[in-house]
Structure formats: structure tokens, C-alpha cells
Amino acid sequence: MKEIKSIAALAARFSTLPGVGQKTALRYAYAVIDMTEDQVDAFCAALKEVKSSVKLCSVCGNFTDSDVCDICASRSAKKICVVSYPKDIAAIEKSGAFDGVYHVLHGTLSPMDNRTPDDLNIKSLLSRLSGVDEVIVATNPDVEGEATAVYLARLIKPLGVPVSRIAQGISMGSELEYADAVTLSQALYRRTSL
Amino acid sequence: MKEIKSIAALAARFSTLPGVGQKTALRYAYAVIDMTEDQVDAFCAALKEVKSSVKLCSVCGNFTDSDVCDICASRSAKKICVVSYPKDIAAIEKSGAFDGVYHVLHGTLSPMDNRTPDDLNIKSLLSRLSGVDEVIVATNPDVEGEATAVYLARLIKPLGVPVSRIAQGISMGSELEYADAVTLSQALYRRTSL
């Protein structure tokens, strides 16, 4: 069957979304055919609205639809949690375990991908440090995230601000049997007394 | 964190797509933020293009962007394969095992959901039967699909056209151990000699 051009074109658009393969993209495109014209118009409007209204917080780099994000506007800036991407903020906020402000690097250091400190949102972090009690680095526990954390610590500690790193270990609810060797050795090395 | 309105609105749109939950919808919305304005415009254009260009083939009811679909326009109408939805055609075409034409019912009979024969694309099927050698009913092997198949057979056979049903049995590559009881009993009952 010759594919219908417009369906194939829409499926190609859907397949640019994260984790969407050809089959899923085609399924989404078929679903659009079943939508009413009003629904399609509303979909378009929502797409354009996100693109036009969402910008970066001028203080921390998080997504916001005003100049300063809600978190920066409403919380004490005594503790700054540094993350790689805005979506990491959503994850930490969900945990409810942090009541300070954030700083979004918009990436990690990666010599392989030619991402140097100049490519990250680091300068504005340094300008926020006066009066700060602690900087918590919450980049991912992988090679790039670790390298970024070490780099930030070397940069910030000399300025007299304590820098900490989120703990590594066995995830709650996971099974030792299936933990990878590095995680397990980290969990042993960083054991806490009971 | 207070959610950004436009992101939540877009996520709500994405979650109307089949199989997309809240978390995935939010992930898609974040991905849209990272798109360029041109990409978002192209996405919108593709959405609207599908809605405006895709219509139903006047012969078989399949999706098409002209009056008659490619399959109806190019193939012999000696064998008609009846399916519930256009996406079923895509699946059968992929198998390469059928070279006749199709007829799309756009649904199945369902007393529970108040779908009667009048709600399905059946009348135009009956008007296509002159000169047809066989009607193959390829509705899903579930209660509604079976009921629809039986109904069509009763309707069409008296007109002198043979009606057949796609075979049921164990799927290729699946394991007997995990087959459900109905499938297994059908597979035994419909066994073929070697």
C-alpha cells in the first residue's frame, strides 16, 4: 500500500519526540485523523503556546512563563541545588525533600561531546553565591555528572561555600541481586552506622 | 512547584493520544520546548494537513487523500477482505499475503455499546458484491468481531458469494505454555493434518 503522504509526514514529526518509534508515531498519526477539527486546532494552539510562552528563569535557568520562576520568587536562596536539566527539578520537587532553590546547568561537562564549562549555565551560578549556606550538586551519577560535580566543587569551595553531592547507593525497593557492581561497591563504601 | 500552565495544557493534549500517560505526555511537552520555532510550525502544519487532506475512499472506506484509495484504484475486486478499521489494512498489507481489495466497516457490532448494523459501513459492501469470488472477514477474533463475522456471513451467503473467516490458532513464535485457554482449544479444534 502506498502510504498517504500527509500521514507519513505527521508520523515523522511524532517520531522526533523522545522514545517514539515508527510504529508508535504512525499510531499517533492515525489517532489525529479521528480527532475533530477543533481538537486538532487546540493541539496546534497548545504546541505554539508552549513555544512562545515558556522561557528560562533569569535567576536559575528553570522553565517559567514569567521573568523569574515560582521557586526563585517564593523560596529562601540559602541552599542551591544544581541540576543538569529542568526536568530534574520536577523529579526532586516530587520527592518533597528539598525546600531551597535550584540552578539549572542545561547540560553536563563532556569532553567527548565538546561541552566545556563555557557551554553550561555556570557563570550565573557563581554570581548567586553570596549568602548561600550550601550548594548541593544533583547531576546524574554517571561519568559526565560526576565530572561536572567535581568541577563545580573545585570552583565553588574556594569561595567559602560548602558543596555537597547527592548520595549514591542502592535504590529503595530494588534488589541487591540485580544491583550493578559500581553501585554496590559505592553502597558498601559509603555505608552509614545504625 | 506550580506547574507552568502552557506545559500542562500541551501535556493534556498529548495524553489524548493512544497509550500516552501523564508522565509520557509531560516528557513530550518538554521535548517541544527544546524544538525550534520552525519545527513547532512544521508539526502544526502536519497536524492540520492530515486533518484536511485525509478522507475516506468512496469505494471501500479506507483512508485516502484522493477520491478512491490506491488499493481500490489498482487491484482486482474479485476478493474483498472486510476489516474493522483502516489500521487493520496496514497490518494485512505488511504481511504481503493478500492481493485483493478491502472494505472497512469502521467498527464492529456491539449490543453493549449500542452499535447496530446501521452504524457500520455495510450497505456499500453489499453494493460491491457483483462479480466477487469471495468475501474474507478479518475482524478481530473477539466477541464483537465474531458476532460481526457471523452477521455478515448470514447477510452475504444468500446472495451467492462465499464468505470466509481468517484462521484462529496459536500465533507464530508464541509459547503454548502462555496461550490462553480459548485460543488453545480453538487451535486444537481447528487442527490441520500434516
Interface residues (C-beta under 8 A of the other chain):
Chain A: M1 K2 I4 K5 S6 I7 A9 L10 A12 R13 T16 L17 P18 G19 T24 L26 R27 Y28 A29 Y30 A31 V32 I33 M35 E37 Q39 V40 D41 A42 F43 C44 A46 L47 K48 E49 V50 K51 S53 V54 F63 T64 D65 D70 I71 P86 K87 I89 A90 E93
Chain B: M1 K2 I4 K5 S6 I7 A9 L10 A12 R13 T16 L17 P18 G19 T24 L26 R27 Y28 A29 Y30 A31 V32 I33 M35 E37 Q39 V40 D41 A42 F43 C44 A46 L47 K48 E49 V50 K51 S53 V54 F63 T64 D65 D70 I71 P86 K87 I89 A90 E93
